[in-house]
Amino acid sequence: MKAAFIERTGPPENIQFGELPAPRVEGRQIGVRVQAVAVNPIDTYVRSGLVSMAIPLPFVIGCDFAGIVESVGPEVTHFREGDRVWGSNQGLLGRQGTFAEQIAVDEAWAYPTAPGVTDEQAAAGALVGITAHLGLCREAALQRGETIFVNGGSGGVGSTVIQLARVLGARVYCSAGTDEKVRACVKLGAEAAFNYRTQDIGTELRKLVPEGVNVWWETAREPDFEQSVAALAPRGRLIVMAGREARPPFPVGPFYVKGCSLRGFVMFAASPEEQRVAADDLTRWIMYGRFSPRIDRVLPLSQAAEAHRLQEESTVRNSGELAGKIVLKV
């Protein structure tokens, strides 16, 4: 089978596209003929070695997938051949990734693709959708009528948080790096969006929400906690899910005096049961048009190295070139 893989961690140029043996399907695994995959920042961290994880070599890269079940292991109970499925959480914690024509996935990490949903949509919404759902529902406990600010609303996670927060009945505000991206955030459902390169976010947000926001969702790798804590309402919740090497100053006094809370999480540490709750909602919301994963571009799987370079430039080097997900067709 064709696959995008590495034989050692390092730069995007280490990604090879070539032949590997098809995986064996055992136990509770399903064999999936992959149709589409998507690129995530965590993929680049694992490939580069920035996140230290034990990985089998050669290592197929990638977390997200969508495709068709073509075989099932003897212990599988939820799927049968011919089912369309999507999922994430592969290429992590010793599991092989998804950037291949065929993959073997434990059925605990796979979900039915809803009728009318394309494989590109399903793959693009996988990791970012589960991440946004976990952060909004499990961590922030966002309630109908509350306010949320998304710092970085045009990216894969940020654009998903905007949409899901609206589904949950919240009022959404956000920032983005260009006027075009600001307009895109408003189209996704934000009541207002600000250009963080040309506007003072704190000043603009206070004009609209003088009492502060209930939730601040941080996507930046180097967060400005002076800014976010000042913008929170009493008992506000600050959600962080990026910036592994970040060590920014933190305004302890204003934070505890307002009774705020700080929640950090990573999607891949959530249990299969927690992720399935998120996946069930996402499947329904995509099917009924309430959530539309934002896709920046679609490339062939053979261009996996270029896709990783683009993702790395956008997230690690802050080029801001991407406005949504990179999807690769298999």
C-alpha positions as CSV (number, residue, x, y, z in Angstrom):
1,M,0.0,0.0,0.0
2,K,1.0,3.6,-0.5
3,A,1.7,5.6,2.7
4,A,3.4,8.8,4.0
5,F,5.9,7.7,6.7
6,I,9.1,8.5,8.5
7,E,12.0,6.4,9.4
8,R,13.4,8.9,11.9
9,T,12.0,12.1,13.5
10,G,13.0,15.4,12.0
11,P,11.9,18.1,9.5
12,P,9.1,17.7,6.9
13,E,11.7,16.5,4.4
14,N,12.0,13.3,6.4
15,I,8.5,12.3,5.2
16,Q,8.6,9.6,2.6
17,F,5.8,8.6,0.3
18,G,6.1,5.0,-0.9
19,E,5.2,1.4,-0.3
20,L,4.6,-0.2,3.1
21,P,3.0,-3.6,4.0
22,A,-0.7,-3.3,4.7
23,P,-1.5,-3.7,8.4
24,R,-3.0,-6.9,9.8
25,V,-6.5,-6.5,11.3
26,E,-6.8,-8.3,14.7
27,G,-9.1,-8.4,17.8
28,R,-11.3,-5.3,18.0
29,Q,-9.7,-3.6,15.0
30,I,-11.4,-2.6,11.8
31,G,-9.5,-2.4,8.5
32,V,-10.3,0.9,6.8
33,R,-9.7,1.9,3.2
34,V,-8.8,5.5,3.8
35,Q,-10.4,8.2,1.6
36,A,-9.3,11.4,3.3
37,V,-7.0,12.5,6.1
38,A,-6.3,15.9,7.7
39,V,-3.2,17.6,9.2
40,N,-3.0,18.8,12.8
41,P,-0.3,20.7,14.7
42,I,0.2,17.6,16.9
43,D,1.2,15.6,13.8
44,T,4.1,18.0,13.1
45,Y,5.2,17.8,16.8
46,V,5.3,14.0,16.7
47,R,7.0,13.9,13.3
48,S,9.7,16.5,14.3
49,G,10.3,14.9,17.8
50,L,9.2,18.1,19.6
51,V,6.7,15.8,21.4
52,S,8.6,12.8,22.7
53,M,6.6,9.7,22.1
54,A,7.7,6.1,21.5
55,I,6.7,5.4,17.9
56,P,7.1,2.3,15.8
57,L,9.5,2.6,12.8
58,P,8.8,3.0,10.0
59,F,6.0,5.3,11.4
60,V,2.9,6.3,9.4
61,I,2.1,9.9,10.3
62,G,-1.3,11.4,11.0
63,C,-4.2,11.4,13.5
64,D,-7.4,11.9,11.5
65,F,-9.1,9.7,8.9
66,A,-12.3,9.0,7.0
67,G,-13.0,6.0,4.8
68,I,-14.7,2.7,4.3
69,V,-14.5,-0.5,6.5
70,E,-13.2,-3.3,4.3
71,S,-12.5,-5.9,7.0
72,V,-13.3,-6.5,10.7
73,G,-11.5,-8.3,13.5
74,P,-13.1,-11.3,15.3
75,E,-14.0,-9.2,18.3
76,V,-15.6,-6.2,16.5
77,T,-19.2,-5.5,17.5
78,H,-20.0,-2.1,16.2
79,F,-19.1,-2.1,12.5
80,R,-19.3,-4.3,9.4
81,E,-17.7,-4.3,6.0
82,G,-18.9,-1.4,3.8
83,D,-19.6,1.0,6.7
84,R,-18.3,4.6,6.2
85,V,-16.4,5.7,9.3
86,W,-14.3,8.6,10.6
87,G,-12.0,9.0,13.6
88,S,-8.9,10.5,15.2
89,N,-6.4,9.8,18.0
90,Q,-4.2,7.6,15.7
91,G,-0.5,8.2,15.3
92,L,-0.2,8.8,19.0
93,L,0.9,6.8,22.1
94,G,2.5,4.0,20.0
95,R,-0.4,3.7,17.5
96,Q,0.4,3.9,13.8
97,G,-1.0,6.9,11.9
98,T,-3.5,7.4,9.2
99,F,-1.7,8.7,6.1
100,A,-2.0,5.5,4.2
101,E,-4.3,3.7,1.8
102,Q,-5.2,1.1,4.5
103,I,-5.2,1.4,8.3
104,A,-6.1,-0.9,11.2
105,V,-8.0,1.0,14.0
106,D,-9.5,-0.2,17.2
107,E,-13.2,0.3,16.9
108,A,-13.2,2.4,20.1
109,W,-11.6,5.2,18.1
110,A,-14.0,5.0,15.0
111,Y,-17.4,6.6,14.5
112,P,-20.1,6.2,11.8
113,T,-20.0,8.9,9.0
114,A,-23.4,10.5,8.7
115,P,-25.3,10.3,5.4
116,G,-24.6,13.3,3.2
117,V,-21.3,14.1,4.9
118,T,-18.2,13.9,2.6
119,D,-15.0,12.1,3.7
120,E,-13.2,15.5,3.4
121,Q,-15.6,17.0,5.9
122,A,-15.4,14.1,8.3
123,A,-11.6,14.0,8.3
124,A,-11.3,17.8,8.6
125,G,-13.7,17.9,11.6
126,A,-12.2,15.0,13.5
127,L,-9.5,16.1,16.0
128,V,-10.5,19.7,16.0
129,G,-14.2,18.8,16.6
130,I,-13.5,16.4,19.5
131,T,-11.0,19.0,20.9
132,A,-13.5,21.8,20.8
133,H,-16.3,19.7,22.2
134,L,-14.2,18.4,25.1
135,G,-13.0,22.0,25.9
136,L,-16.4,23.6,25.7
137,C,-18.5,20.9,27.4
138,R,-16.2,18.9,29.7
139,E,-13.8,21.7,30.7
140,A,-15.6,25.0,30.4
141,A,-19.1,23.7,31.0
142,L,-20.3,26.4,28.7
143,Q,-24.0,27.3,29.2
144,R,-26.6,28.7,27.0
145,G,-26.6,32.5,27.1
146,E,-23.0,32.8,28.3
147,T,-20.2,34.7,26.5
148,I,-17.0,33.3,25.1
149,F,-14.0,34.9,23.4
150,V,-11.9,32.8,21.1
151,N,-8.4,34.1,20.7
152,G,-7.5,32.9,17.2
153,G,-10.8,32.1,15.6
154,S,-9.8,31.4,12.0
155,G,-7.7,28.3,12.5
156,G,-8.8,24.7,12.7
157,V,-9.7,24.6,16.4
158,G,-10.7,28.2,16.7
159,S,-13.2,28.1,13.8
160,T,-14.6,24.9,15.3
161,V,-15.0,26.4,18.8
162,I,-16.9,29.4,17.3
163,Q,-19.4,27.0,15.6
164,L,-19.9,24.6,18.5
165,A,-20.2,27.5,21.0
166,R,-23.0,28.8,18.9
167,V,-24.7,25.4,18.7
168,L,-24.5,25.4,22.6
169,G,-26.3,28.7,22.7
170,A,-23.4,31.0,23.6
171,R,-22.6,34.5,22.4
172,V,-19.2,34.3,20.6
173,Y,-16.5,36.9,20.1
174,C,-13.1,36.3,18.6
175,S,-9.9,37.6,17.1
176,A,-8.0,36.8,13.8
177,G,-4.9,38.1,12.0
178,T,-6.3,39.7,8.9
179,D,-9.5,41.6,8.0
180,E,-10.4,38.7,5.6
181,K,-10.2,36.2,8.4
182,V,-12.1,38.5,10.7
183,R,-15.0,38.6,8.2
184,A,-14.8,34.8,7.9
185,C,-15.2,34.4,11.7
186,V,-18.3,36.6,11.6
187,K,-19.7,34.3,8.9
188,L,-19.1,31.3,11.1
189,G,-21.2,32.8,13.8
190,A,-19.2,35.3,15.9
191,E,-21.1,38.3,17.0
192,A,-18.0,40.4,16.6
193,A,-14.4,39.7,15.6
194,F,-11.2,41.9,15.9
195,N,-8.0,42.0,14.0
196,Y,-5.4,41.4,16.7
197,R,-2.7,43.0,14.5
198,T,-4.4,46.4,14.1
199,Q,-6.9,46.5,17.1
200,D,-6.5,46.4,20.9
201,I,-8.5,43.3,21.8
202,G,-9.1,44.3,25.4
203,T,-10.4,47.7,24.6
204,E,-12.7,46.5,21.8
205,L,-14.0,43.6,23.9
206,R,-14.8,45.8,26.9
207,K,-17.0,48.0,24.6
208,L,-19.2,45.1,23.8
209,V,-18.9,43.0,27.0
210,P,-18.0,45.4,29.8
211,E,-18.8,42.9,32.5
212,G,-16.2,40.5,30.9
213,V,-16.6,37.1,29.2
214,N,-17.5,33.9,30.9
215,V,-15.0,31.9,28.9
216,W,-11.7,32.8,27.2
217,W,-10.5,30.1,24.8
218,E,-6.8,30.5,24.1
219,T,-5.3,29.0,20.9
220,A,-2.0,30.9,20.9
221,R,1.2,29.1,21.7
222,E,2.5,32.1,23.7
223,P,-0.6,33.3,25.6
224,D,-0.9,36.8,27.1
225,F,-2.5,36.0,30.5
226,E,-2.5,39.7,31.5
227,Q,-4.9,40.2,28.6
228,S,-7.1,37.2,29.0
229,V,-7.5,37.4,32.8
230,A,-8.4,41.1,32.5
231,A,-11.1,40.2,30.0
232,L,-12.7,37.5,32.2
233,A,-15.9,38.0,34.1
234,P,-16.1,37.0,37.8
235,R,-15.9,33.2,38.0
236,G,-14.7,33.2,34.4
237,R,-13.0,30.1,32.9
238,L,-9.8,30.3,30.9
239,I,-9.1,27.3,28.6
240,V,-5.6,26.5,27.3
241,M,-4.8,23.8,24.8
242,A,-1.5,24.9,23.1
243,G,2.0,26.1,23.9
244,R,3.9,23.2,25.3
245,E,7.1,25.2,25.8
246,A,5.4,28.5,26.9
247,R,6.3,29.9,30.3
248,P,4.4,33.3,30.3
249,P,3.9,35.5,33.4
250,F,0.6,35.0,35.1
251,P,-1.4,37.7,37.0
252,V,-2.3,35.7,40.1
253,G,-3.9,38.5,42.1
254,P,-6.6,39.6,39.5
255,F,-7.2,35.9,38.7
256,Y,-8.0,34.7,42.2
257,V,-9.8,37.8,43.3
258,K,-12.4,37.3,40.6
259,G,-12.7,33.6,41.4
260,C,-11.6,32.5,38.0
261,S,-10.4,29.0,37.0
262,L,-7.8,27.8,34.5
263,R,-8.3,24.5,32.6
264,G,-5.8,22.9,30.4
265,F,-6.3,19.7,28.4
266,V,-5.1,17.6,25.5
267,M,-7.6,15.7,23.3
268,F,-5.6,12.5,23.1
269,A,-5.6,12.0,26.9
270,A,-9.4,11.8,26.9
271,S,-10.9,8.3,27.3
272,P,-12.6,6.5,24.4
273,E,-15.9,7.0,26.2
274,E,-15.4,10.8,26.5
275,Q,-14.4,11.1,22.9
276,R,-17.3,9.1,21.7
277,V,-19.8,11.5,23.5
278,A,-18.1,14.3,21.5
279,A,-18.1,12.3,18.3
280,D,-21.8,11.5,18.5
281,D,-22.7,15.1,18.8
282,L,-20.4,16.1,16.0
283,T,-21.8,13.5,13.7
284,R,-25.3,14.8,14.3
285,W,-24.3,18.5,14.0
286,I,-22.4,18.0,10.7
287,M,-25.3,16.0,9.3
288,Y,-27.8,18.8,10.0
289,G,-25.5,21.6,8.9
290,R,-24.9,23.1,12.3
291,F,-21.1,22.4,12.1
292,S,-19.2,22.8,8.9
293,P,-15.4,22.0,9.3
294,R,-13.4,24.8,7.7
295,I,-11.0,23.5,5.0
296,D,-8.2,25.7,3.8
297,R,-7.0,23.5,1.0
298,V,-7.1,19.9,-0.4
299,L,-3.9,18.1,-1.5
300,P,-3.1,14.6,-2.7
301,L,-1.5,12.3,0.0
302,S,1.7,12.3,-2.0
303,Q,2.2,15.9,-0.9
304,A,2.2,15.1,2.8
305,A,5.6,16.6,3.3
306,E,4.4,19.9,1.8
307,A,1.3,19.8,3.9
308,H,3.4,19.4,7.1
309,R,5.7,22.3,6.0
310,L,2.6,24.5,5.6
311,Q,1.2,23.5,8.9
312,E,4.5,24.0,10.7
313,E,5.0,27.4,9.1
314,S,1.5,28.5,10.2
315,T,1.5,27.2,13.8
316,V,5.1,27.1,14.9
317,R,6.4,30.1,13.0
318,N,3.2,32.0,13.2
319,S,2.9,32.7,9.4
320,G,-0.9,32.7,9.8
321,E,-1.1,31.4,6.2
322,L,-3.7,28.7,7.0
323,A,-7.4,29.5,7.6
324,G,-8.7,26.0,8.4
325,K,-7.6,22.5,7.8
326,I,-5.3,20.9,5.2
327,V,-7.1,17.8,3.9
328,L,-5.3,15.2,1.8
329,K,-7.1,12.9,-0.5
330,V,-5.9,9.3,-0.6
